[in-house]
Structure formats: structure tokens, C-alpha cells
């Protein structure tokens, strides 16, 4: 019973908002109707964690940083433009933290959307996070686990992004933001600090972290049936506002597919899904320039955005300017809210796009269990195998694959 209530608490952070009336009704039923004690208690906990305006949250900060409690405040204003203003923050027991202030503006009839049911959406935001102990193994596909060191990172980003539908299957958009990083060593007993073992040549950006202006333009193609897919292809430019030494460009493609084999009454059973994801990322920078190590792609476990990336290896295990990855995963709800999963991942980072090769891909596979709510996976526990570097375990809020 305790486990089920805990999982309900975590899942509640991803569900619909509850009103004060719902909270009073469901929490009052805990004491008034003992015949449905467990069901009423679950509903009460869900309402507490999804309450309108202000409510507690459980947030995964970054992989390896733990899941922390926090608060979220939301103010909603409706009209031709719908404005949703949100402030939230959370801190884990390991003292990893993050906070965000964001205003989401939505207009359903802004420009001609070409018959799309999507809306014009823009976010204005300020985000900050503190990561006191992050792992670093070096750059390239052949780094060793014995090279593991740690660094600390604090960064703030402020800007806006937007997305506009041109048709039911196509949206375009962009991002413009400033990134303000602060990278340091970790000087604690028993910890190998990055500045003691790496230098500017082996960890670019270790000595100086200039303010970076990041801009992106992207296109998103999507389709819902019979095969659900979403392709997002964007070109990013990172401009070093100081000397220009750390300026670079990046082409990033993220291709996701969901295949539903079970289709009762012609509708897909979303609790039985095969997910296939492919990622390609190619960076370019001029002669004599470098990409800061903290802005390079990572492969292994999950990346800093909590997206699953070669899960048999440790988080951030491989790091480089270029990346190629393919991941397959099958998930099935087998009993009420409980399900099973299996996955196979393969991928590689490289110091140049020309050195990416399928024959050099790293491979991993794994098995686990998950928790479903409203036909979505909200919690996973699995083991990643096949890396040759031990077992990688994950237990927490569902990472990025296969979500769309």
C-alpha cells in the first residue's frame, strides 16, 4: 500500500490540475468513506500535487542529481491570447537544484494554421540550476572509466522560443536565448576534481566560460496514425560574446516513432507501444576554435535533459561534438497500473562527423518495470546491461524515451 501511494504521488505531478472543490471532496472522503479508503487516499494525494495555482512537485533535477521536492505556482489568464505564468523550483537531497519562471502564450487563430489543430505557442523564460558534482570522463568515444573526475556547474538561461503550425503535419519555430555558465572544480576530500587532471586542451572551456547567445531555427514533422511519428530537425548557432573562440554551429535531428500493435476497435492501445528513436548531431567550428565541453553532446544513461541515451552505460559516459544513436523500446501495461519494459540502444560520439561509424557503435540492452497513468508511463525502474562496465540502474521519473 505504501509503495502504491508513493508512486501515485510521483505520477500526480504529471496529471491534470485539480480544483479546490475536488481537493475538499476527495480528501474529505478519506475519513467519511472507509469502504474505499485506498482509492480515496490516492485521489486526495493526486489533488494535493495537482492543485490549481500553487502545489508541491517532485522534480528530477538532472541524471545523477536525484529527485527533489519543490513548489509550483501557476496563474492562468484566458482570452484571444491565453497566458499561463508559472514559477517553480526544486532541490534534491544531494543539493542539486533548479528553478524556472516562464510565461506561456497561446493563440489558436494566429495566422493561417493550414487546417492544423495545433496552436501558435511562445514561451518567455528564465531558468537557473545548480549542479554541485557532475561526472566527466574526457572527450571522444574511447575514454576510460579510470579517467572519471567531477566538476560543478551553475548556469542561467533567459530567452524565448516559439512554434507555429503551417499544416496539420508541419510546424516551424525557433529559439533565442542567452546562456550564462559558471564551471568550477569540486574540491572535497576523496573527489577527483576536473581542474587537477584536465586542462584547456582536454576540457575546452575549463578556464573561461563566456556568456553565450544561442539561437535555433527548426522544423517539426508529425503524424498520428497508423504510425505515430515526430521528426524535429534544427540548426543551432552558439555565439561566444567575448572572443568568439567558443562559437560553433550544430545540426540536430531527433526522430521518434511509436508503433501500436494492438488496435481494439480500430484505435491504438497506447499501453502497448514499440518506440524507436534516432538522433543525429553534427557540429561545425572554425580552425583554431573549440566547443566548450559542457555544451558538447553526451551519450550514456540519460543526458542532462533526462533523455535516455545508451542506458547500459553510466550517465554522461561519452562526450563529443558529434553523436549518432538509435534506441528501441517496448513497453506493456500488464496489470492495472503496472507494466514491463525491454530496450536495446546503440550509439557513438565522435570528435568529427567523418569518424562516426556503425561498426564502432557501443551497444546496451536492459529490462525493467514501469507505472502507467492516463495511458502514459510516469515512473520507470530498470537495469541497463551489455556495456562491459557493470550494471547501470535507473529508478525514478520516466526519462525522455519514448515521449513526443
C-alpha angles and dihedrals in degrees: 000000000000091000092050093050091049091052090047089053091053094044091050091071089068100046136087123298117265126218126228089251091055091048093052093045098047097040091045089054090061090075100027100051112041092170090074099032098140095044092047092047091052091050091049093051091047091052092050091054095044101039118146117259101002131019141144120266138196110220133187102222101194132320108289092016097090134231115288139192121245147145134263127200119193129184117188126198122182131204137098083319113042112209122196113184116192135180118184141159141171140183129200130217087256088060095249109143143177137183136185140189112194138168115200117200120193129184118178096194102037107134120336109309094193095239093309121148088212123101137225104261132184131176126202109195151165116201131182135176140176120213109181099183122025125167125241126183100173132263127301139036098286104056119138130235087231088067092065114138133159136235135181125232136192119177140170127197128188129181146084140275132193140191127196127186116229094177139351089274103035136060130169130198149142148216133225119182146143119236120204110189130184116190124184142159125261109243105189130123113276095014123113105223120213094231091059096056107024135052138192091284095053097033109028112207096028093118101040134018112192124195107272128208110211122195130174140180119197145173124212122201119191142173131181110198145078089349114021114217141161123192118190117186121176142165117220130196121197113195120197103217093200116053100342090238092123097044116124144148130233134195110205127185123183114185118187131182133183118195120193113199095181115068111169111191089359094296122113118254099228093194090070110055140156110207124197121185132181126188128190123179125177123181129196130194135163130259112286092019130108141201113236110247091233090060096047124105119265132207126195135070101350129333125239090275091057093251113147110249120173096332100198090072131067119273113281090003096151126034132185147132093261133044142180124184141163124191132184125190137173122201129181132180105225105173127018103297097349123096145168131232141190130185145182123200134184131177151127141214121214141186090230133022091238092063095058109111134167089223089063097048119129115229137207140163137187152168136225152138131264143192122235129206126172090353092304132106108241101167134032137185118184146144123233116213141176100057096111087229100089132270121319113208129199126190120166148053114357113274123223105283121119102004121117 
